[in-house]
Amino acid sequence: MGAMTGLLVGDALGVPYEFHEPSTLPLPEEIEFNPPRGFDRAHLGVPAGTWSDDGAQALCLLASLLACRRFDAEDFDSRLVRWQGEGYMAVDGRVFDIGITTGQALRAIKSGVPAPTTSPASPMDTYAPRSAAPCTASGPGAFWRRQQHRGTRPQKHCEFSIGAMISGAPGRRGKS
């Protein structure tokens, strides 16, 4: 549970700073749940300490794993659809942002298309927009390592979600 708590706290801390270029971010010692005066906060009206779509999707995955005692793609997909439609696992039941790839994946799931089975080298390619292809070519792990090095998640360069990554993972199994 410590890892999930850390994920949610870190995610909530980053919400006000999302979509900003690294050069525009406050100094690390100035990063707080409420940004410094004069900073152009992302997601106006979202209360400080609110986790994002990433945190909610991680909670959907955790809830599915605990309920099913294994990864069950159909259960996970249904929880993601509930998150989008009902605010399941979102703070105060309010979904305030859905990434491009997540939206594409959820539209496909709701239309009856099963989540993709793709190559191990790039489980995201089926849902990733063409502009994201260079980022997904070496897999999501490498993408996140590059972003950690840069100090931010550049949404305009690459977008993917836990939902699309897990639902598209090779070897996924539905309900038995």
Beta strands, then each sheet from edge to edge (+ up, - down):
end
